[in-house]
Amino acid sequence: MDEANRVELSGTLAELGALRHTPAGIPLIELRIRHESQTAEAGSRRKVEAEVEAIAFHTHARLLAAAAPGSPLRVEGFLCAKSRRSKKLVLHLTKIEFTEGV
């Protein structure tokens, strides 16, 4: 069964961890994306401000490792529990686009 679990988000790179590797040798990096926008809700405009925890693997991890905090970006991915013991959601990145100058 293929249930919907897709997230698109734009923002800036707020925080970037160190590039490390899984026990299987796959590169990974943890990061935080800061998002600010306005949207319509209940008939009025609402200011939206949030920071989202995310993780990237393999090529995306290497790409992010070279990025500077504050870099504007647009990402796509899916939500997953942080671990088996923690149900806290983390955005797993499947696409990254740096939007400098957009």
N, C-alpha and C positions, 0 to 999 in steps of 0.2 A: 504494500500500500504506500503510495507516494503522496504524503501529506505536505502542504505548503510550509516551508521554513526558509524564507529568503529575505534578506535585509539589504537595503541600499542606504548608505549614509555618507554625507559629506561633512567635512570639518577640518580641523587642524590636528597635527600630531602633537598631543599634549605631553606625552611621556613615552619613553622608549627604553625597554630593558636591554640587557646584553644578549647578543647572539649566543645561543647554546645549542646543544644537541640532545635528542632523545636517546634512550639506551640503544635503540636500533641505528643510531647515527644520523638521524634526520635533523637538519637545522631547524630551529624554531626561535621565535622572538615574541615576547609579550609587550603590549603597548596599550596606550589609552588614547582615544580619539575624543576631542572636544568639539561638540556640535552646538551651533546657535542658529536659530531661525525664527520665523513667525509662521503661524498656521491658523486656519479657521477652526474654531471649536464652539459649539453651542451658540452659533450666530454672532460670535465676536472674534477678534484677533487675539491670539495668545502667543506670548513670547516663550520660546522653547530653548532651554539651556540644559545640556547634559554632557556627562563624560561616560564613555562606554569602554569597558575593558575588552580587549581583543587579543587574538593570537594568530600568528601566521607561520606557515611551515614552508620548507624547501626553498624554491626560487623566490617566493614572496618574502620570506624571512631575510634572505640575503639582500633583496632590494631595499627593504625597510632599514636594515642595519646601516646602510650608507646615508639614510635620510637625516635631516636636522630637525630637532624639535621646532614646532611652529609651522612646519611645512603644510600647505593646504593639500588635501587629498579627497578623493571619492573612492569608497570601497563597496564591495558586495561580499556577502557571505551568508552564513547560517548560524543560528543560536544553538548552543549546546551547554549542558551542565559543566561546570568547571572541573569536577572530578566525580567519582562514584560516591564520595562522602559529602560533597558540597553541591547543592542544587543551584547555586548562584550561576546566573547565565553569563556566558562569554561569547563574543562574536568571533567565529572562525572565518578568517578572510579567504576568499576564493578569487578575488579580483581587486587590484589596487591601481589607481590612476592618480598620479600627482598632477594637480591642477594649477600650478604656478602660472600666473598671468591670465587666467580665465575670468 
